């Protein structure tokens, strides 16, 4: 998945890698997750999210 925030004057697109969790229910809505990660998990509930070295946003 690619993320770009034009309002934040982001320099480049951020590539996120989504990987299914081994067991259901492990990763859904985590308080320590960023709001963007929780938003992604509304669609892909039990997926891990790798920022591929980019700084976590939001």
mmCIF file as Biopython writes it, N, C-alpha, C and O atoms, coordinates in Angstrom:
data_model
#
loop_
_atom_site.group_PDB
_atom_site.id
_atom_site.type_symbol
_atom_site.label_atom_id
_atom_site.label_alt_id
_atom_site.label_comp_id
_atom_site.label_asym_id
_atom_site.label_entity_id
_atom_site.label_seq_id
_atom_site.pdbx_PDB_ins_code
_atom_site.Cartn_x
_atom_site.Cartn_y
_atom_site.Cartn_z
_atom_site.occupancy
_atom_site.B_iso_or_equiv
_atom_site.auth_seq_id
_atom_site.auth_asym_id
_atom_site.pdbx_PDB_model_num
ATOM 1   N N  . UNK A ? 1  ? 0.846   -1.137  0.000  1.0 0.0 1  A 1 
ATOM 2   C CA . UNK A ? 1  ? 0.000   0.000   0.000  1.0 0.0 1  A 1 
ATOM 3   C C  . UNK A ? 1  ? 0.913   1.226   0.000  1.0 0.0 1  A 1 
ATOM 4   O O  . UNK A ? 1  ? 1.966   1.219   0.638  1.0 0.0 1  A 1 
ATOM 5   N N  . UNK A ? 2  ? 0.514   2.269   -0.709 1.0 0.0 2  A 1 
ATOM 6   C CA . UNK A ? 2  ? 1.273   3.503   -0.751 1.0 0.0 2  A 1 
ATOM 7   C C  . UNK A ? 2  ? 0.499   4.606   -0.039 1.0 0.0 2  A 1 
ATOM 8   O O  . UNK A ? 2  ? -0.726  4.681   -0.133 1.0 0.0 2  A 1 
ATOM 9   N N  . UNK A ? 3  ? 1.230   5.460   0.674  1.0 0.0 3  A 1 
ATOM 10  C CA . UNK A ? 3  ? 0.618   6.554   1.415  1.0 0.0 3  A 1 
ATOM 11  C C  . UNK A ? 3  ? 1.278   7.863   1.010  1.0 0.0 3  A 1 
ATOM 12  O O  . UNK A ? 3  ? 2.503   7.971   0.949  1.0 0.0 3  A 1 
ATOM 13  N N  . UNK A ? 4  ? 0.439   8.854   0.735  1.0 0.0 4  A 1 
ATOM 14  C CA . UNK A ? 4  ? 0.952   10.177  0.415  1.0 0.0 4  A 1 
ATOM 15  C C  . UNK A ? 4  ? 0.018   11.212  1.021  1.0 0.0 4  A 1 
ATOM 16  O O  . UNK A ? 4  ? -1.199  11.116  0.859  1.0 0.0 4  A 1 
ATOM 17  N N  . UNK A ? 5  ? 0.569   12.199  1.716  1.0 0.0 5  A 1 
ATOM 18  C CA . UNK A ? 5  ? -0.211  13.266  2.325  1.0 0.0 5  A 1 
ATOM 19  C C  . UNK A ? 5  ? 0.236   14.587  1.719  1.0 0.0 5  A 1 
ATOM 20  O O  . UNK A ? 5  ? 1.240   15.162  2.138  1.0 0.0 5  A 1 
ATOM 21  N N  . UNK A ? 6  ? -0.501  15.059  0.747  1.0 0.0 6  A 1 
ATOM 22  C CA . UNK A ? 6  ? -0.155  16.300  0.068  1.0 0.0 6  A 1 
ATOM 23  C C  . UNK A ? 6  ? -0.299  17.519  0.956  1.0 0.0 6  A 1 
ATOM 24  O O  . UNK A ? 6  ? 0.414   18.503  0.764  1.0 0.0 6  A 1 
ATOM 25  N N  . UNK A ? 7  ? -1.213  17.478  1.933  1.0 0.0 7  A 1 
ATOM 26  C CA . UNK A ? 7  ? -1.394  18.613  2.831  1.0 0.0 7  A 1 
ATOM 27  C C  . UNK A ? 7  ? -0.190  18.816  3.744  1.0 0.0 7  A 1 
ATOM 28  O O  . UNK A ? 7  ? 0.097   19.941  4.151  1.0 0.0 7  A 1 
ATOM 29  N N  . UNK A ? 8  ? 0.513   17.735  4.067  1.0 0.0 8  A 1 
ATOM 30  C CA . UNK A ? 8  ? 1.692   17.817  4.932  1.0 0.0 8  A 1 
ATOM 31  C C  . UNK A ? 8  ? 2.958   18.134  4.135  1.0 0.0 8  A 1 
ATOM 32  O O  . UNK A ? 8  ? 4.058   18.139  4.687  1.0 0.0 8  A 1 
ATOM 33  N N  . UNK A ? 9  ? 2.800   18.397  2.844  1.0 0.0 9  A 1 
ATOM 34  C CA . UNK A ? 9  ? 3.937   18.685  1.956  1.0 0.0 9  A 1 
ATOM 35  C C  . UNK A ? 9  ? 4.998   17.592  2.041  1.0 0.0 9  A 1 
ATOM 36  O O  . UNK A ? 9  ? 6.197   17.859  2.123  1.0 0.0 9  A 1 
ATOM 37  N N  . UNK A ? 10 ? 4.521   16.376  2.018  1.0 0.0 10 A 1 
ATOM 38  C CA . UNK A ? 10 ? 5.384   15.197  2.072  1.0 0.0 10 A 1 
ATOM 39  C C  . UNK A ? 10 ? 6.247   15.145  0.814  1.0 0.0 10 A 1 
ATOM 40  O O  . UNK A ? 10 ? 5.749   15.375  -0.288 1.0 0.0 10 A 1 
ATOM 41  N N  . UNK A ? 11 ? 7.528   14.845  0.970  1.0 0.0 11 A 1 
ATOM 42  C CA . UNK A ? 11 ? 8.451   14.829  -0.164 1.0 0.0 11 A 1 
ATOM 43  C C  . UNK A ? 11 ? 8.281   13.625  -1.078 1.0 0.0 11 A 1 
ATOM 44  O O  . UNK A ? 11 ? 8.445   13.735  -2.293 1.0 0.0 11 A 1 
ATOM 45  N N  . UNK A ? 12 ? 7.954   12.476  -0.497 1.0 0.0 12 A 1 
ATOM 46  C CA . UNK A ? 12 ? 7.861   11.274  -1.312 1.0 0.0 12 A 1 
ATOM 47  C C  . UNK A ? 12 ? 6.749   10.355  -0.807 1.0 0.0 12 A 1 
ATOM 48  O O  . UNK A ? 12 ? 6.244   10.512  0.305  1.0 0.0 12 A 1 
ATOM 49  N N  . UNK A ? 13 ? 6.394   9.421   -1.629 1.0 0.0 13 A 1 
ATOM 50  C CA . UNK A ? 13 ? 5.378   8.430   -1.277 1.0 0.0 13 A 1 
ATOM 51  C C  . UNK A ? 13 ? 5.983   7.428   -0.299 1.0 0.0 13 A 1 
ATOM 52  O O  . UNK A ? 13 ? 7.145   7.043   -0.429 1.0 0.0 13 A 1 
ATOM 53  N N  . UNK A ? 14 ? 5.190   7.014   0.673  1.0 0.0 14 A 1 
ATOM 54  C CA . UNK A ? 14 ? 5.629   6.010   1.654  1.0 0.0 14 A 1 
ATOM 55  C C  . UNK A ? 14 ? 4.994   4.675   1.289  1.0 0.0 14 A 1 
ATOM 56  O O  . UNK A ? 14 ? 3.784   4.590   1.076  1.0 0.0 14 A 1 
ATOM 57  N N  . UNK A ? 15 ? 5.813   3.643   1.219  1.0 0.0 15 A 1 
ATOM 58  C CA . UNK A ? 15 ? 5.329   2.301   0.907  1.0 0.0 15 A 1 
ATOM 59  C C  . UNK A ? 15 ? 5.123   1.540   2.217  1.0 0.0 15 A 1 
ATOM 60  O O  . UNK A ? 15 ? 6.052   1.395   3.011  1.0 0.0 15 A 1 
ATOM 61  N N  . UNK A ? 16 ? 3.906   1.059   2.436  1.0 0.0 16 A 1 
ATOM 62  C CA . UNK A ? 16 ? 3.584   0.224   3.585  1.0 0.0 16 A 1 
ATOM 63  C C  . UNK A ? 16 ? 3.367   -1.197  3.094  1.0 0.0 16 A 1 
ATOM 64  O O  . UNK A ? 16 ? 2.749   -1.409  2.051  1.0 0.0 16 A 1 
ATOM 65  N N  . UNK A ? 17 ? 3.875   -2.170  3.841  1.0 0.0 17 A 1 
ATOM 66  C CA . UNK A ? 17 ? 3.669   -3.564  3.511  1.0 0.0 17 A 1 
ATOM 67  C C  . UNK A ? 17 ? 2.696   -4.164  4.522  1.0 0.0 17 A 1 
ATOM 68  O O  . UNK A ? 17 ? 2.939   -4.109  5.728  1.0 0.0 17 A 1 
ATOM 69  N N  . UNK A ? 18 ? 1.604   -4.731  4.037  1.0 0.0 18 A 1 
ATOM 70  C CA . UNK A ? 18 ? 0.596   -5.360  4.887  1.0 0.0 18 A 1 
ATOM 71  C C  . UNK A ? 18 ? 0.735   -6.870  4.772  1.0 0.0 18 A 1 
ATOM 72  O O  . UNK A ? 18 ? 0.744   -7.421  3.671  1.0 0.0 18 A 1 
ATOM 73  N N  . UNK A ? 19 ? 0.842   -7.534  5.918  1.0 0.0 19 A 1 
ATOM 74  C CA . UNK A ? 19 ? 1.029   -8.978  5.955  1.0 0.0 19 A 1 
ATOM 75  C C  . UNK A ? 19 ? -0.012  -9.593  6.885  1.0 0.0 19 A 1 
ATOM 76  O O  . UNK A ? 19 ? -0.165  -9.134  8.017  1.0 0.0 19 A 1 
ATOM 77  N N  . UNK A ? 20 ? -0.739  -10.634 6.429  1.0 0.0 20 A 1 
ATOM 78  C CA . UNK A ? 20 ? -1.731  -11.265 7.307  1.0 0.0 20 A 1 
ATOM 79  C C  . UNK A ? 20 ? -1.080  -11.849 8.561  1.0 0.0 20 A 1 
ATOM 80  O O  . UNK A ? 20 ? 0.004   -12.430 8.494  1.0 0.0 20 A 1 
ATOM 81  N N  . UNK A ? 21 ? -1.744  -11.691 9.693  1.0 0.0 21 A 1 
ATOM 82  C CA . UNK A ? 21 ? -1.269  -12.275 10.949 1.0 0.0 21 A 1 
ATOM 83  C C  . UNK A ? 21 ? -1.494  -13.777 10.917 1.0 0.0 21 A 1 
ATOM 84  O O  . UNK A ? 21 ? -2.348  -14.273 10.182 1.0 0.0 21 A 1 
ATOM 85  N N  . UNK A ? 22 ? -0.726  -14.491 11.715 1.0 0.0 22 A 1 
ATOM 86  C CA . UNK A ? 22 ? -0.861  -15.952 11.748 1.0 0.0 22 A 1 
ATOM 87  C C  . UNK A ? 22 ? -2.150  -16.383 12.428 1.0 0.0 22 A 1 
ATOM 88  O O  . UNK A ? 22 ? -2.776  -17.362 12.021 1.0 0.0 22 A 1 
ATOM 89  N N  . UNK A ? 23 ? -2.548  -15.649 13.470 1.0 0.0 23 A 1 
ATOM 90  C CA . UNK A ? 23 ? -3.781  -15.978 14.185 1.0 0.0 23 A 1 
ATOM 91  C C  . UNK A ? 23 ? -4.673  -14.757 14.223 1.0 0.0 23 A 1 
ATOM 92  O O  . UNK A ? 23 ? -4.187  -13.643 14.416 1.0 0.0 23 A 1 
ATOM 93  N N  . UNK A ? 24 ? -5.973  -14.947 14.041 1.0 0.0 24 A 1 
ATOM 94  C CA . UNK A ? 24 ? -6.919  -13.839 14.072 1.0 0.0 24 A 1 
ATOM 95  C C  . UNK A ? 24 ? -6.981  -13.205 15.453 1.0 0.0 24 A 1 
ATOM 96  O O  . UNK A ? 24 ? -6.805  -13.884 16.464 1.0 0.0 24 A 1 
ATOM 97  N N  . UNK A ? 25 ? -7.230  -11.908 15.492 1.0 0.0 25 A 1 
ATOM 98  C CA . UNK A ? 25 ? -7.423  -11.191 16.737 1.0 0.0 25 A 1 
ATOM 99  C C  . UNK A ? 25 ? -6.161  -10.664 17.390 1.0 0.0 25 A 1 
ATOM 100 O O  . UNK A ? 25 ? -6.253  -9.966  18.400 1.0 0.0 25 A 1 
ATOM 101 N N  . UNK A ? 26 ? -5.002  -10.962 16.866 1.0 0.0 26 A 1 
ATOM 102 C CA . UNK A ? 26 ? -3.758  -10.524 17.490 1.0 0.0 26 A 1 
ATOM 103 C C  . UNK A ? 26 ? -3.492  -9.038  17.301 1.0 0.0 26 A 1 
ATOM 104 O O  . UNK A ? 26 ? -2.979  -8.390  18.213 1.0 0.0 26 A 1 
ATOM 105 N N  . UNK A ? 27 ? -3.822  -8.489  16.157 1.0 0.0 27 A 1 
ATOM 106 C CA . UNK A ? 27 ? -3.350  -7.166  15.811 1.0 0.0 27 A 1 
ATOM 107 C C  . UNK A ? 27 ? -4.438  -6.103  15.704 1.0 0.0 27 A 1 
ATOM 108 O O  . UNK A ? 27 ? -4.119  -4.943  15.446 1.0 0.0 27 A 1 
ATOM 109 N N  . UNK A ? 28 ? -5.689  -6.446  15.888 1.0 0.0 28 A 1 
ATOM 110 C CA . UNK A ? 28 ? -6.748  -5.470  15.673 1.0 0.0 28 A 1 
ATOM 111 C C  . UNK A ? 28 ? -6.677  -4.327  16.676 1.0 0.0 28 A 1 
ATOM 112 O O  . UNK A ? 28 ? -6.441  -4.548  17.864 1.0 0.0 28 A 1 
ATOM 113 N N  . UNK A ? 29 ? -6.879  -3.122  16.201 1.0 0.0 29 A 1 
ATOM 114 C CA . UNK A ? 29 ? -6.933  -1.868  16.949 1.0 0.0 29 A 1 
ATOM 115 C C  . UNK A ? 29 ? -6.074  -1.831  18.208 1.0 0.0 29 A 1 
ATOM 116 O O  . UNK A ? 29 ? -6.525  -2.213  19.288 1.0 0.0 29 A 1 
ATOM 117 N N  . UNK A ? 30 ? -4.878  -1.388  18.068 1.0 0.0 30 A 1 
ATOM 118 C CA . UNK A ? 30 ? -3.936  -1.312  19.181 1.0 0.0 30 A 1 
ATOM 119 C C  . UNK A ? 30 ? -3.818  0.129   19.658 1.0 0.0 30 A 1 
ATOM 120 O O  . UNK A ? 30 ? -3.664  1.035   18.839 1.0 0.0 30 A 1 
ATOM 121 N N  . UNK A ? 31 ? -3.887  0.360   20.976 1.0 0.0 31 A 1 
ATOM 122 C CA . UNK A ? 31 ? -3.756  1.733   21.485 1.0 0.0 31 A 1 
ATOM 123 C C  . UNK A ? 31 ? -2.422  2.382   21.130 1.0 0.0 31 A 1 
ATOM 124 O O  . UNK A ? 31 ? -2.351  3.603   20.989 1.0 0.0 31 A 1 
ATOM 125 N N  . UNK A ? 32 ? -1.365  1.585   20.985 1.0 0.0 32 A 1 
ATOM 126 C CA . UNK A ? 32 ? -0.049  2.134   20.670 1.0 0.0 32 A 1 
ATOM 127 C C  . UNK A ? 32 ? 0.147   2.392   19.175 1.0 0.0 32 A 1 
ATOM 128 O O  . UNK A ? 32 ? 1.146   2.991   18.777 1.0 0.0 32 A 1 
ATOM 129 N N  . UNK A ? 33 ? -0.793  1.948   18.351 1.0 0.0 33 A 1 
ATOM 130 C CA . UNK A ? 33 ? -0.689  2.134   16.905 1.0 0.0 33 A 1 
ATOM 131 C C  . UNK A ? 33 ? -1.039  3.573   16.529 1.0 0.0 33 A 1 
ATOM 132 O O  . UNK A ? 33 ? -1.755  4.259   17.259 1.0 0.0 33 A 1 
ATOM 133 N N  . UNK A ? 34 ? -0.532  4.013   15.399 1.0 0.0 34 A 1 
ATOM 134 C CA . UNK A ? 34 ? -0.864  5.354   14.920 1.0 0.0 34 A 1 
ATOM 135 C C  . UNK A ? 34 ? -2.318  5.358   14.421 1.0 0.0 34 A 1 
ATOM 136 O O  . UNK A ? 34 ? -2.850  4.302   14.080 1.0 0.0 34 A 1 
ATOM 137 N N  . UNK A ? 35 ? -2.960  6.520   14.373 1.0 0.0 35 A 1 
ATOM 138 C CA . UNK A ? 35 ? -4.323  6.583   13.833 1.0 0.0 35 A 1 
ATOM 139 C C  . UNK A ? 35 ? -4.406  6.050   12.399 1.0 0.0 35 A 1 
ATOM 140 O O  . UNK A ? 35 ? -5.415  5.456   12.016 1.0 0.0 35 A 1 
ATOM 141 N N  . UNK A ? 36 ? -3.346  6.261   11.606 1.0 0.0 36 A 1 
ATOM 142 C CA . UNK A ? 36 ? -3.340  5.730   10.239 1.0 0.0 36 A 1 
ATOM 143 C C  . UNK A ? 36 ? -3.376  4.203   10.260 1.0 0.0 36 A 1 
ATOM 144 O O  . UNK A ? 36 ? -4.110  3.591   9.484  1.0 0.0 36 A 1 
ATOM 145 N N  . UNK A ? 37 ? -2.587  3.583   11.145 1.0 0.0 37 A 1 
ATOM 146 C CA . UNK A ? 37 ? -2.587  2.123   11.240 1.0 0.0 37 A 1 
ATOM 147 C C  . UNK A ? 37 ? -3.957  1.612   11.676 1.0 0.0 37 A 1 
ATOM 148 O O  . UNK A ? 37 ? -4.437  0.611   11.143 1.0 0.0 37 A 1 
ATOM 149 N N  . UNK A ? 38 ? -4.584  2.275   12.625 1.0 0.0 38 A 1 
ATOM 150 C CA . UNK A ? 38 ? -5.914  1.851   13.058 1.0 0.0 38 A 1 
ATOM 151 C C  . UNK A ? 38 ? -6.945  2.037   11.954 1.0 0.0 38 A 1 
ATOM 152 O O  . UNK A ? 38 ? -7.876  1.242   11.834 1.0 0.0 38 A 1 
ATOM 153 N N  . UNK A ? 39 ? -6.787  3.074   11.153 1.0 0.0 39 A 1 
ATOM 154 C CA . UNK A ? 39 ? -7.671  3.271   10.006 1.0 0.0 39 A 1 
ATOM 155 C C  . UNK A ? 39 ? -7.510  2.127   8.998  1.0 0.0 39 A 1 
ATOM 156 O O  . UNK A ? 39 ? -8.503  1.605   8.490  1.0 0.0 39 A 1 
ATOM 157 N N  . UNK A ? 40 ? -6.274  1.742   8.711  1.0 0.0 40 A 1 
ATOM 158 C CA . UNK A ? 40 ? -6.005  0.623   7.800  1.0 0.0 40 A 1 
ATOM 159 C C  . UNK A ? 40 ? -6.642  -0.650  8.343  1.0 0.0 40 A 1 
ATOM 160 O O  . UNK A ? 40 ? -7.174  -1.454  7.578  1.0 0.0 40 A 1 
ATOM 161 N N  . UNK A ? 41 ? -6.588  -0.835  9.658  1.0 0.0 41 A 1 
ATOM 162 C CA . UNK A ? 41 ? -7.138  -2.058  10.261 1.0 0.0 41 A 1 
ATOM 163 C C  . UNK A ? 41 ? -8.666  -2.096  10.270 1.0 0.0 41 A 1 
ATOM 164 O O  . UNK A ? 41 ? -9.244  -3.127  10.612 1.0 0.0 41 A 1 
ATOM 165 N N  . UNK A ? 42 ? -9.327  -1.012  9.907  1.0 0.0 42 A 1 
ATOM 166 C CA . UNK A ? 42 ? -10.776 -1.103  9.743  1.0 0.0 42 A 1 
ATOM 167 C C  . UNK A ? 42 ? -11.121 -1.935  8.509  1.0 0.0 42 A 1 
ATOM 168 O O  . UNK A ? 42 ? -12.206 -2.512  8.433  1.0 0.0 42 A 1 
ATOM 169 N N  . UNK A ? 43 ? -10.218 -1.997  7.559  1.0 0.0 43 A 1 
ATOM 170 C CA . UNK A ? 43 ? -10.409 -2.801  6.343  1.0 0.0 43 A 1 
ATOM 171 C C  . UNK A ? 43 ? -9.679  -4.147  6.433  1.0 0.0 43 A 1 
ATOM 172 O O  . UNK A ? 43 ? -10.241 -5.184  6.081  1.0 0.0 43 A 1 
ATOM 173 N N  . UNK A ? 44 ? -8.437  -4.127  6.899  1.0 0.0 44 A 1 
ATOM 174 C CA . UNK A ? 44 ? -7.603  -5.322  6.998  1.0 0.0 44 A 1 
ATOM 175 C C  . UNK A ? 44 ? -7.269  -5.530  8.472  1.0 0.0 44 A 1 
ATOM 176 O O  . UNK A ? 44 ? -6.186  -5.164  8.930  1.0 0.0 44 A 1 
ATOM 177 N N  . UNK A ? 45 ? -8.199  -6.115  9.201  1.0 0.0 45 A 1 
ATOM 178 C CA . UNK A ? 45 ? -8.173  -6.170  10.660 1.0 0.0 45 A 1 
ATOM 179 C C  . UNK A ? 45 ? -6.931  -6.840  11.250 1.0 0.0 45 A 1 
ATOM 180 O O  . UNK A ? 45 ? -6.288  -6.267  12.129 1.0 0.0 45 A 1 
ATOM 181 N N  . UNK A ? 46 ? -6.592  -7.999  10.800 1.0 0.0 46 A 1 
ATOM 182 C CA . UNK A ? 46 ? -5.516  -8.774  11.421 1.0 0.0 46 A 1 
ATOM 183 C C  . UNK A ? 46 ? -4.260  -8.828  10.553 1.0 0.0 46 A 1 
ATOM 184 O O  . UNK A ? 46 ? -3.686  -9.894  10.329 1.0 0.0 46 A 1 
ATOM 185 N N  . UNK A ? 47 ? -3.853  -7.675  10.077 1.0 0.0 47 A 1 
ATOM 186 C CA . UNK A ? 47 ? -2.637  -7.572  9.266  1.0 0.0 47 A 1 
ATOM 187 C C  . UNK A ? 47 ? -1.588  -6.793  10.037 1.0 0.0 47 A 1 
ATOM 188 O O  . UNK A ? 47 ? -1.907  -5.830  10.735 1.0 0.0 47 A 1 
ATOM 189 N N  . UNK A ? 48 ? -0.334  -7.212  9.912  1.0 0.0 48 A 1 
ATOM 190 C CA . UNK A ? 48 ? 0.746   -6.404  10.465 1.0 0.0 48 A 1 
ATOM 191 C C  . UNK A ? 48 ? 1.107   -5.357  9.408  1.0 0.0 48 A 1 
ATOM 192 O O  . UNK A ? 48 ? 0.951   -5.581  8.207  1.0 0.0 48 A 1 
ATOM 193 N N  . UNK A ? 49 ? 1.592   -4.213  9.884  1.0 0.0 49 A 1 
ATOM 194 C CA . UNK A ? 49 ? 1.912   -3.100  8.995  1.0 0.0 49 A 1 
ATOM 195 C C  . UNK A ? 49 ? 3.390   -2.765  9.160  1.0 0.0 49 A 1 
ATOM 196 O O  . UNK A ? 49 ? 3.844   -2.416  10.250 1.0 0.0 49 A 1 
ATOM 197 N N  . UNK A ? 50 ? 4.123   -2.877  8.071  1.0 0.0 50 A 1 
ATOM 198 C CA . UNK A ? 50 ? 5.559   -2.569  8.062  1.0 0.0 50 A 1 
ATOM 199 C C  . UNK A ? 50 ? 5.743   -1.255  7.306  1.0 0.0 50 A 1 
ATOM 200 O O  . UNK A ? 50 ? 5.300   -1.117  6.166  1.0 0.0 50 A 1 
ATOM 201 N N  . UNK A ? 51 ? 6.396   -0.298  7.948  1.0 0.0 51 A 1 
ATOM 202 C CA . UNK A ? 51 ? 6.632   1.015   7.338  1.0 0.0 51 A 1 
ATOM 203 C C  . UNK A ? 51 ? 7.878   1.005   6.454  1.0 0.0 51 A 1 
ATOM 204 O O  . UNK A ? 51 ? 8.220   2.036   5.874  1.0 0.0 51 A 1 
ATOM 205 N N  . UNK A ? 52 ? 8.548   -0.105  6.341  1.0 0.0 52 A 1 
ATOM 206 C CA . UNK A ? 52 ? 9.708   -0.256  5.455  1.0 0.0 52 A 1 
ATOM 207 C C  . UNK A ? 52 ? 10.770  0.817   5.675  1.0 0.0 52 A 1 
ATOM 208 O O  . UNK A ? 52 ? 11.324  1.359   4.718  1.0 0.0 52 A 1 
ATOM 209 N N  . UNK A ? 53 ? 11.049  1.120   6.942  1.0 0.0 53 A 1 
ATOM 210 C CA . UNK A ? 53 ? 12.096  2.074   7.270  1.0 0.0 53 A 1 
ATOM 211 C C  . UNK A ? 53 ? 11.654  3.517   7.336  1.0 0.0 53 A 1 
ATOM 212 O O  . UNK A ? 53 ? 12.414  4.371   7.794  1.0 0.0 53 A 1 
ATOM 213 N N  . UNK A ? 54 ? 10.451  3.813   6.894  1.0 0.0 54 A 1 
ATOM 214 C CA . UNK A ? 54 ? 9.939   5.189   6.971  1.0 0.0 54 A 1 
ATOM 215 C C  . UNK A ? 54 ? 9.476   5.507   8.378  1.0 0.0 54 A 1 
ATOM 216 O O  . UNK A ? 54 ? 9.131   4.604   9.141  1.0 0.0 54 A 1 
ATOM 217 N N  . UNK A ? 55 ? 9.464   6.771   8.722  1.0 0.0 55 A 1 
ATOM 218 C CA . UNK A ? 55 ? 8.976   7.187   10.032 1.0 0.0 55 A 1 
ATOM 219 C C  . UNK A ? 55 ? 7.453   7.028   10.085 1.0 0.0 55 A 1 
ATOM 220 O O  . UNK A ? 55 ? 6.746   7.395   9.147  1.0 0.0 55 A 1 
ATOM 221 N N  . UNK A ? 56 ? 6.964   6.475   11.196 1.0 0.0 56 A 1 
ATOM 222 C CA . UNK A ? 56 ? 5.516   6.327   11.365 1.0 0.0 56 A 1 
ATOM 223 C C  . UNK A ? 56 ? 4.864   7.694   11.426 1.0 0.0 56 A 1 
ATOM 224 O O  . UNK A ? 56 ? 5.287   8.559   12.194 1.0 0.0 56 A 1 
ATOM 225 N N  . UNK A ? 57 ? 3.848   7.884   10.627 1.0 0.0 57 A 1 
ATOM 226 C CA . UNK A ? 57 ? 3.145   9.168   10.581 1.0 0.0 57 A 1 
ATOM 227 C C  . UNK A ? 57 ? 1.828   9.083   11.321 1.0 0.0 57 A 1 
ATOM 228 O O  . UNK A ? 57 ? 1.243   8.012   11.478 1.0 0.0 57 A 1 
ATOM 229 N N  . UNK A ? 58 ? 1.377   10.243  11.770 1.0 0.0 58 A 1 
ATOM 230 C CA . UNK A ? 58 ? 0.103   10.379  12.477 1.0 0.0 58 A 1 
ATOM 231 C C  . UNK A ? 58 ? 0.139   9.556   13.712 1.0 0.0 58 A 1 
ATOM 232 O O  . UNK A ? 58 ? -0.837  9.524   14.461 1.0 0.0 58 A 1 
#
